Amino acid sequence: HHANSYTCRNASNAIVPYSLNCTTTEYGDSWDIMGGSSQAHLNAAHKAEIGWLTNQNSITASQGNYILKPMELILPPGEVQQIRVPMSPNVYFTLEWRQPYDYDSSLPSYIHNGVSIRVATYYNSSFSFKQTNILDFNSTSSYSQPLSIGNSFLDKVYMYNITFNGITQNGASVTIGILNNGSGNGSGNVSGNASSCK
């Protein structure tokens, strides 16, 4: 299955990381060998599909504080390399942290210094995937950019607040919370120290 990218717009037609109005670009994920990259690791969802990333290194969570480990490594059970945040039945935001190991060593530094978020659909009892779609947290860039340190993805569709706190000696620190400001409005924004997508 291919690694695609999303371009999403809110009710004002402004580009946002995620909304209910998204178009997909085939092979648009520039940071995946199944997308537009000539040399890179598969994303976490596709690694899970072929058995290179097990459920012992993936968790499903809608709230809490977590440490993501580098997605490229083979790690012991319990080391979290993928967080699946439920959106609707069988559909998840997937979070991963890429580091400059082997095939990912040529990726831009902003990929290594951010948490990538994709939309992945699981189906059938075997949890196979359809195409994944990477979200873009910098609408002024030509390539999809990850959530950067100190920023939050305010998902007003499914009401999540996903924050990349920073990088520690243990890994990438991520907090997932629930927005409590009323019903969703069909868009998601970025807030924090960097520019916002509103």
C-alpha positions, -999 to 999 in steps of 0.1 A, spaced: 0 0 0 12 35 -8 22 63 16 1 93 7 -3 128 21 -33 149 31 -41 185 22 -70 195 45 -90 227 46 -113 242 73 -147 259 68 -129 291 58 -109 272 31 -76 277 50 -52 248 50 -50 230 84 -33 198 94 -66 178 95 -103 184 89 -133 166 74 -123 181 41 -91 165 30 -77 154 -4 -51 127 -7 -20 128 -29 -8 94 -41 28 88 -31 27 122 -13 45 111 18 81 122 12 95 104 42 85 68 33 99 44 6 63 37 -3 57 74 -9 79 100 -26 112 90 -9 139 71 -28 154 60 4 136 59 38 120 35 62 84 25 60 61 44 83 51 27 115 17 17 102 31 -1 72 58 -17 93 31 -31 115 13 -44 84 42 -65 73 51 -76 109 82 -55 114 66 -36 142 46 -57 166 17 -49 190 42 -52 218 58 -20 206 26 -2 197 -1 12 219 -37 25 214 -43 55 236 -67 85 238 -51 102 269 -18 102 288 19 109 287 42 87 266 77 83 255 82 74 218 113 54 209 130 56 175 109 39 149 138 24 130 152 2 157 143 -34 168 135 -28 205 123 -51 234 86 -55 241 71 -25 260 92 1 242 67 23 225 74 30 188 39 38 176 9 54 193 -25 48 177 -50 75 187 -86 63 178 -105 86 154 -135 63 144 -139 25 141 -108 12 124 -92 46 118 -64 61 138 -40 90 141 -6 72 143 24 89 160 60 80 154 95 95 159 121 91 132 158 93 140 189 93 117 195 56 116 205 38 84 179 46 56 165 75 76 199 92 81 194 113 49 160 127 61 160 164 69 168 173 105 133 187 111 119 152 106 143 139 133 133 168 156 95 162 152 68 137 158 51 126 125 14 120 125 -5 100 99 -40 88 94 -41 50 90 -71 27 85 -71 -8 99 -95 -33 84 -102 -70 88 -93 -91 118 -56 -91 106 -53 -53 110 -42 -48 74 -38 -12 63 -50 8 34 -30 38 22 -16 60 50 -18 98 48 8 120 65 -4 153 80 14 185 74 20 209 103 36 236 82 13 246 53 40 270 38 64 241 32 66 221 0 69 189 20 48 176 49 64 185 82 60 169 116 47 184 148 76 203 162 88 206 198 66 226 221 36 226 197 2 210 200 -21 196 174 -56 207 184 -79 183 166 -114 198 166 -129 169 147 -123 141 173 -114 166 201 -78 156 208 -49 178 220 -17 161 210 14 179 223 51 172 215 68 182 247 103 176 237 132 152 233 147 136 265 174 111 270 147 84 270 129 95 237 103 119 224 78 130 251 42 132 239 10 141 258 -24 132 245 -54 150 260 -91 156 253 -103 191 243 -131 203 264 -143 234 245 -175 221 231 -183 202 200 -159 199 171 -159 223 142 -144 201 116 -108 213 116 -76 210 135 -50 237 142 -15 239 156 -8 260 186 24 266 205 57 284 201 59 281 163 35 295 136 0 282 136 -21 268 108 -55 284 112 
